[in-house]
Amino acid sequence: MLGFSYYLNDPIDTKAQMYFQQMADHGFEEVFTSLHIPEDDPQVKTKRMQQLMQLAENDGLSVVVDVDKDSLKYLPHNLTAKLTLRLDDGFSPEDIRDISQEMPIALNASTINKDLYSQLHEYQVDFSRIEAWHNFYPRPETGLGIDWFAKRNRWLKSLGFKTQAFIPGDQHLRGPLKLGLPTLESQRNKNPLANTIQLLELGTDKVFIGDPGLSTSMQHKFKQYFVQHCLVLDYQAFDETVLSELPDILHNRLDPALDVIRIVEGRQRRVPNIPAQNNVERSIGAITVDNELYGRYMGELQIVKTNLPGDEKVNVIGSITKTDQSLLQYVGAGQKIFLNKLSGGNDGSI
């Protein structure tokens, strides 16, 4: 399940309304916000929370709101959208039991321990109504390490918790630092879609954009991957002769190679002789075609996943953008691919 964030220090206006609708249209199902942020006028906080809930309901989104005991009083009554409370530290096991009977809740994934689990079990708490949410870390160098995170997720899931984590956005980063809001430190300033796929592979059930902005181009890539099951890769071309003749949707072979992505549609075409040219080093992301020196392999199209030396039998005809190169490791057997040429006015629509 995918989610995004929107914070109450930003106005709930026409721009917010458009963003909520876009995210819902691109496959996102939940929105996260927080009630314990500095706000001069508590009435503004409550009003914006009501407006956010209304926007969410209009777009069929569920809402998760971060609260402590003090900020609970700002939660509006008579809310109609589906609501989950993420409880900050300070709630007792009895509090957790009582609140979870009223609505679903999320607990801090880092502070759940065996004692708390045992107490909740004794209270006969319904664990299907409790999720384990990791924090995000605005300050660089303070995010979690992958090994600890993966081990923690395995333990939490063994107890029956669904797990959640945050990734940074790529637009309108949250202040004051504006350096991204990742759970994993290694994901700071990285491709949001690649980050999401990695978290899912690490046993995460829900991934939320921590920052309040995801670009429209990245929204499109999320929808294509999670709804259409197609990976969109931006590229720049050095030679369009081969690429311009390919169908829109390409496929990795069902027997995936270790070092390269072998495009099925490459050798399916009838091609004239391809002369040897631009036989330079094949760095990560290079798009290549085998030339006439490769005999029956002539026309094979590949995308390189690891640095390889130059080969007189292989022409380099383009390159996947640096931002999207981190996605190459997730191109599995039979994966659908759309190569989106970066040029004026091209939004990569399929």
Order of alpha helices (4+ residues) and beta strands (2+ residues): beta-alpha-beta-alpha-beta-beta-alpha-beta-alpha-beta-alpha-beta-alpha-beta-alpha-beta-alpha-beta-beta-beta-beta-beta-beta
